[in-house]
Amino acid sequence: MKTCMFMMIAALACIYPVICTAEVIPEDMTRAIDTGNLRHPYLFFTAEEKAGILERIDRDPESRDIMARLLAEGNRLLFTQVESPLPP
């Protein structure tokens, strides 16, 4: 039993650094997406892919949460007063 527990802890210790450094940066997203076929407003998805994205938002709790946070932030920014005069 102790050997099994030790092996599990050792395996997690080896995997942990990989999990912690598995960040996605904008450049990774841009390389993964075919930007040659995009039209204005230059979204990272096509009109045909939109239905799949909306379906995923409906099905997946994490995607639904991300969408809710995006909408909340967008609504917050809509009602944020702009500084006058604008900063340089």
The 8 nearest C-alpha neighbors of each residue, nearest first, counted from 0:
[[1, 3, 2, 4, 5, 6, 7, 8],
 [2, 0, 4, 3, 5, 6, 7, 8],
 [1, 3, 5, 0, 4, 6, 7, 8],
 [2, 4, 6, 0, 1, 5, 7, 8],
 [3, 5, 1, 7, 6, 2, 8, 0],
 [4, 6, 2, 8, 3, 7, 1, 9],
 [7, 5, 9, 3, 4, 8, 10, 2],
 [8, 6, 10, 4, 9, 5, 11, 3],
 [7, 9, 11, 5, 10, 6, 12, 4],
 [10, 8, 6, 12, 7, 11, 5, 13],
 [11, 9, 7, 13, 12, 8, 6, 14],
 [12, 10, 14, 8, 13, 9, 15, 7],
 [11, 13, 9, 15, 10, 14, 8, 16],
 [14, 12, 10, 11, 15, 9, 16, 17],
 [13, 15, 11, 17, 12, 16, 10, 18],
 [14, 16, 18, 12, 17, 13, 11, 19],
 [17, 15, 19, 18, 14, 20, 13, 12],
 [18, 16, 20, 14, 15, 19, 21, 13],
 [17, 19, 15, 21, 16, 20, 14, 22],
 [20, 18, 16, 17, 21, 15, 22, 14],
 [19, 21, 17, 18, 22, 16, 15, 23],
 [22, 20, 18, 19, 17, 23, 16, 24],
 [23, 21, 20, 24, 19, 18, 27, 17],
 [24, 22, 27, 21, 25, 28, 26, 20],
 [23, 25, 27, 26, 22, 28, 29, 21],
 [26, 24, 28, 27, 29, 23, 30, 31],
 [25, 27, 29, 28, 24, 30, 23, 31],
 [28, 26, 30, 24, 25, 29, 31, 23],
 [27, 29, 31, 25, 26, 30, 32, 24],
 [28, 30, 26, 32, 31, 27, 25, 34],
 [31, 29, 27, 28, 32, 26, 33, 34],
 [30, 32, 28, 29, 27, 33, 26, 34],
 [33, 31, 29, 30, 34, 28, 43, 44],
 [32, 34, 35, 36, 31, 30, 29, 37],
 [33, 35, 37, 36, 32, 29, 43, 41],
 [34, 36, 33, 37, 38, 32, 41, 43],
 [37, 35, 34, 33, 38, 45, 41, 44],
 [36, 38, 34, 41, 35, 39, 42, 45],
 [39, 37, 41, 40, 36, 42, 45, 35],
 [40, 38, 41, 37, 42, 36, 43, 45],
 [39, 41, 42, 38, 37, 43, 44, 45],
 [42, 40, 39, 38, 37, 43, 44, 34],
 [41, 43, 44, 40, 37, 45, 39, 38],
 [42, 44, 41, 32, 45, 34, 37, 29],
 [45, 43, 42, 48, 46, 49, 37, 47],
 [44, 46, 48, 47, 49, 43, 37, 42],
 [45, 47, 49, 48, 44, 50, 42, 51],
 [46, 48, 45, 49, 50, 51, 44, 52],
 [49, 47, 45, 51, 46, 50, 44, 52],
 [48, 50, 52, 46, 51, 47, 53, 45],
 [51, 49, 53, 52, 48, 54, 47, 46],
 [52, 50, 54, 48, 49, 53, 55, 47],
 [51, 53, 49, 55, 54, 50, 56, 48],
 [52, 54, 56, 50, 55, 51, 49, 57],
 [55, 53, 51, 57, 56, 52, 50, 58],
 [54, 56, 58, 52, 57, 53, 59, 51],
 [55, 57, 63, 62, 53, 54, 59, 58],
 [56, 58, 54, 55, 59, 53, 63, 60],
 [59, 57, 55, 56, 54, 60, 63, 62],
 [58, 60, 62, 61, 55, 56, 57, 63],
 [61, 59, 63, 62, 64, 58, 56, 57],
 [60, 62, 64, 63, 59, 65, 56, 66],
 [63, 61, 56, 65, 59, 64, 60, 66],
 [62, 64, 56, 60, 66, 61, 65, 59],
 [65, 63, 61, 67, 62, 66, 60, 68],
 [64, 66, 62, 68, 67, 63, 69, 61],
 [65, 67, 69, 63, 68, 64, 70, 62],
 [66, 68, 64, 70, 65, 69, 71, 63],
 [67, 69, 71, 65, 66, 70, 72, 64],
 [70, 68, 66, 72, 67, 71, 73, 65],
 [69, 71, 73, 67, 68, 72, 74, 66],
 [70, 72, 68, 74, 73, 69, 75, 67],
 [71, 73, 75, 69, 74, 70, 68, 76],
 [74, 72, 70, 76, 75, 71, 69, 77],
 [75, 73, 77, 71, 76, 72, 70, 78],
 [74, 76, 72, 73, 77, 78, 71, 79],
 [75, 77, 79, 73, 78, 74, 72, 80],
 [78, 76, 74, 75, 79, 73, 80, 72],
 [77, 79, 76, 75, 80, 74, 73, 81],
 [80, 78, 76, 77, 75, 81, 74, 82],
 [79, 81, 78, 82, 77, 76, 83, 75],
 [82, 80, 83, 79, 85, 84, 78, 76],
 [83, 81, 85, 84, 80, 86, 79, 87],
 [84, 82, 85, 81, 86, 80, 87, 79],
 [83, 85, 82, 86, 81, 87, 80, 79],
 [84, 86, 83, 82, 87, 81, 80, 79],
 [85, 87, 84, 82, 83, 81, 80, 79],
 [86, 85, 84, 83, 82, 81, 80, 79]]
